[in-house]
């Protein structure tokens, strides 16, 4: 995955999760089942919750991050 893809995804995540930090990247350049680049990342949300994500680069935008934020929020509130 290119550095520009990483920066784009990082910006989307940081906009969606106001109190989040990208803790680390794991295998950049891995592929999902469809052969698309996948961005593997661990987020720290609200300095308390670590969330590990595998994000398909070509399908990730402000709409999908909103859905992802809703899902994570739902899990954290349980």
ROSE-4610 file (N, C-alpha, C; in Angstrom, 1 decimal, always signed):
// ROSE-4610
residu = [X/X/X/X/X/X/X/X/X/X/X/X/X/X/X/X/X/X/X/X/X/X/X/X/X/X/X/X/X/X/X/X/X/X/X/X/X/X/X/X/X/X/X/X/X/X/X/X/X/X/X/X/X/X/X/X/X/X/X/X/X/X/X/X/X/X/X/X/X/X/X/X/X/X/X/X/X/X/X/X/X/X/X/X/X/X/X/X/X/X/X/X/X/X/X/X/X/X/X/X/X/X/X/X/X/X/X/X/X/X/X/X/X/X/X/X/X/X/X/X/X/X/X/X/X/X/X/X/X/X/X/X/X/X/X/X/X/X/X/X/X/X/X/X/X/X/X/X/X/X/X/X/X/X/X/X/X/X/X/X/X/X/X/X/X/X/X/X/X/X/X/X/X/X/X/X/X/X/X/X/X/X/X/X/X/X/X/X/X/X/X/X/X/X/X/X/X/X/X/X/X/X/X/X/X/X/X/X/X/X/X/X/X/X/X/X/X/X/X/X/X/X/X/X/X/X/X/X/X/X/X/X/X/X]
num = [1/1/1/2/2/2/3/3/3/4/4/4/5/5/5/6/6/6/7/7/7/8/8/8/9/9/9/10/10/10/11/11/11/12/12/12/13/13/13/14/14/14/15/15/15/16/16/16/17/17/17/18/18/18/19/19/19/20/20/20/21/21/21/22/22/22/23/23/23/24/24/24/25/25/25/26/26/26/27/27/27/28/28/28/29/29/29/30/30/30/31/31/31/32/32/32/33/33/33/34/34/34/35/35/35/36/36/36/37/37/37/38/38/38/39/39/39/40/40/40/41/41/41/42/42/42/43/43/43/44/44/44/45/45/45/46/46/46/47/47/47/48/48/48/49/49/49/50/50/50/51/51/51/52/52/52/53/53/53/54/54/54/55/55/55/56/56/56/57/57/57/58/58/58/59/59/59/60/60/60/61/61/61/62/62/62/63/63/63/64/64/64/65/65/65/66/66/66/67/67/67/68/68/68/69/69/69/70/70/70/71/71/71/72/72/72/73/73/73/74/74/74/75/75/75/76/76/76/77/77/77/78/78/78]
x = [+0.9/+0.0/+0.9/+0.5/+1.3/+1.2/+2.2/+2.1/+0.9/+0.5/-0.6/-1.9/-2.0/-3.2/-3.2/-2.1/-2.0/-2.5/-1.9/-2.3/-3.8/-4.3/-5.7/-6.6/-6.3/-7.0/-6.8/-5.6/-5.4/-6.2/-6.3/-7.1/-8.6/-9.1/-10.5/-10.8/-9.9/-10.1/-10.0/-9.1/-8.9/-10.1/-10.7/-11.8/-13.1/-13.2/-14.3/-14.3/-13.1/-12.9/-12.1/-12.8/-12.1/-11.0/-11.2/-10.2/-9.6/-9.0/-8.3/-6.9/-6.1/-4.7/-4.4/-3.7/-3.3/-2.0/-2.2/-1.1/+0.0/-0.3/+0.7/+0.1/+0.9/+0.5/+1.1/+0.4/+1.0/+1.1/+1.2/+1.6/+0.9/+1.6/+1.2/+1.4/+0.4/+0.5/-0.1/-0.7/-1.4/-2.6/-3.2/-4.3/-5.5/-6.7/-7.9/-8.3/-9.4/-9.8/-10.1/-10.4/-10.6/-9.4/-8.2/-7.0/-6.8/-7.6/-7.4/-6.4/-5.7/-4.8/-5.6/-5.0/-5.6/-4.7/-5.3/-4.5/-4.8/-3.8/-4.0/-3.5/-4.4/-4.1/-4.7/-4.0/-4.6/-4.9/-6.1/-6.5/-6.6/-6.2/-6.5/-7.6/-8.8/-9.9/-10.1/-10.2/-10.4/-9.4/-8.2/-7.1/-7.4/-8.4/-8.8/-9.0/-9.5/-9.9/-9.0/-8.4/-7.6/-8.5/-8.5/-9.4/-8.5/-8.4/-7.6/-8.5/-8.1/-8.9/-8.0/-8.7/-8.2/-9.1/-8.5/-9.4/-9.0/-9.9/-9.7/-9.6/-8.4/-8.1/-9.1/-9.4/-10.2/-11.7/-12.1/-13.5/-13.7/-12.7/-12.8/-12.9/-14.0/-14.3/-15.1/-15.5/-16.2/-17.5/-18.2/-19.4/-19.1/-18.1/-17.8/-17.2/-16.5/-15.9/-17.1/-18.1/-19.3/-19.9/-20.1/-20.6/-19.7/-18.4/-17.4/-17.5/-17.6/-17.7/-18.9/-20.0/-21.3/-21.1/-20.5/-20.3/-19.4/-18.3/-17.4/-18.0/-18.8/-19.5/-20.5/-21.2/-22.2/-21.5/-20.3/-19.6/-19.1/-18.5/-18.0/-19.0/-20.2/-21.3/-21.9/-21.6/-22.2/-21.6]
y = [-1.2/+0.0/+1.2/+2.2/+3.4/+4.3/+5.1/+6.0/+7.0/+7.4/+8.3/+7.6/+6.3/+5.5/+5.4/+5.2/+5.2/+6.5/+7.6/+8.9/+9.3/+8.8/+9.1/+8.3/+7.0/+6.2/+6.8/+7.2/+7.7/+9.0/+9.8/+11.1/+10.8/+9.8/+9.4/+8.9/+8.0/+7.4/+8.5/+9.4/+10.4/+11.4/+11.7/+12.5/+11.8/+10.5/+9.8/+9.6/+9.3/+9.0/+10.2/+11.1/+12.3/+12.0/+10.9/+10.6/+9.2/+9.2/+7.9/+8.2/+7.1/+7.2/+5.9/+6.1/+4.9/+4.4/+3.3/+2.8/+2.2/+1.4/+0.8/+0.3/+0.1/-0.5/-1.9/-2.9/-4.2/-4.3/-5.5/-5.8/-4.9/-3.8/-3.0/-3.8/-3.7/-4.4/-5.8/-6.2/-7.5/-7.4/-8.5/-8.5/-9.3/-8.8/-9.5/-10.6/-11.2/-12.4/-12.0/-10.7/-10.2/-9.7/-9.8/-9.3/-7.8/-7.1/-5.7/-5.4/-4.3/-3.9/-3.8/-4.2/-4.1/-3.4/-2.4/-1.7/-2.3/-2.8/-3.4/-2.4/-2.1/-1.1/-1.4/-0.9/-1.0/+0.4/+0.6/+1.9/+1.9/+3.0/+3.1/+4.2/+3.8/+4.8/+5.2/+6.5/+7.0/+6.5/+6.3/+5.9/+4.6/+3.8/+2.7/+1.4/+1.6/+0.4/+0.3/-0.9/-1.2/-2.0/-1.5/-2.1/-2.4/-3.7/-4.1/-4.2/-3.5/-3.5/-3.9/-4.5/-4.8/-4.1/-3.0/-2.1/-2.3/-2.7/-2.7/-1.3/-0.9/+0.5/+1.0/+0.3/+0.8/+0.9/+0.4/+0.4/+1.3/+2.0/+2.8/+4.2/+4.8/+6.2/+6.8/+8.0/+8.6/+7.8/+7.2/+6.5/+5.2/+4.4/+3.2/+3.4/+4.5/+4.8/+5.1/+5.8/+6.1/+4.8/+3.8/+2.5/+1.8/+1.9/+1.3/+1.9/+3.2/+4.0/+3.6/+3.4/+3.0/+1.6/+0.7/-0.7/-0.7/+0.0/+0.0/+0.7/+1.8/+2.4/+1.5/+0.7/-0.3/-1.3/-1.8/-2.8/-2.3/-1.0/-0.4/-0.1/+0.1/+0.5/-0.7/-1.9/-3.2/-3.4]
z = [+0.0/+0.0/+0.0/-0.7/-0.9/+0.4/+0.6/+1.7/+1.6/+0.4/+0.3/+0.7/+0.4/+0.8/+2.3/+2.9/+4.4/+5.0/+4.5/+5.0/+4.8/+3.7/+3.4/+4.4/+4.7/+5.6/+7.0/+7.4/+8.7/+8.9/+7.9/+8.0/+8.2/+7.5/+7.6/+9.0/+9.5/+10.9/+11.9/+11.8/+12.8/+12.8/+11.7/+11.6/+12.2/+12.0/+12.5/+14.0/+14.5/+16.0/+16.6/+17.2/+17.7/+18.7/+19.5/+20.5/+20.2/+19.0/+18.6/+18.2/+18.3/+17.9/+17.2/+16.0/+15.4/+16.1/+16.8/+17.6/+16.8/+15.8/+15.0/+13.7/+12.7/+11.5/+11.5/+11.1/+10.8/+9.3/+8.8/+7.4/+6.4/+6.0/+4.9/+3.6/+2.7/+1.4/+1.4/+2.5/+2.5/+1.6/+1.2/+0.3/+1.0/+0.7/+1.2/+0.2/+0.4/-0.4/-1.8/-2.1/-3.4/-4.1/-3.4/-4.0/-3.9/-3.0/-2.8/-1.7/-1.8/-0.7/+0.6/+1.7/+3.0/+3.9/+4.7/+5.6/+7.0/+7.6/+9.0/+10.0/+11.0/+11.9/+13.3/+14.3/+15.7/+16.1/+16.5/+17.0/+18.6/+19.2/+20.6/+20.7/+21.2/+21.3/+22.7/+23.0/+24.3/+25.3/+24.9/+25.7/+26.5/+26.0/+26.8/+26.0/+24.8/+24.0/+22.8/+22.6/+21.4/+20.5/+19.2/+18.2/+17.0/+16.6/+15.5/+14.3/+13.2/+12.0/+10.8/+9.8/+8.5/+7.5/+6.9/+6.1/+4.7/+3.8/+2.4/+1.8/+1.3/+0.9/-0.1/-1.1/-2.2/-1.9/-0.8/-0.4/+0.8/+1.3/+2.5/+2.2/+2.8/+2.6/+3.8/+3.7/+4.8/+5.1/+4.2/+4.4/+5.2/+4.7/+5.4/+6.8/+7.0/+8.3/+9.2/+8.8/+9.6/+10.1/+9.2/+9.6/+10.6/+10.3/+11.2/+12.6/+12.6/+13.9/+14.7/+14.0/+14.6/+15.2/+14.5/+15.0/+16.2/+16.1/+17.3/+18.5/+18.3/+19.4/+20.0/+19.2/+19.7/+20.6/+20.1/+20.9/+22.2/+22.2/+23.3/+24.4/+24.0/+25.0/+25.6/+25.2/+25.8/+27.1]
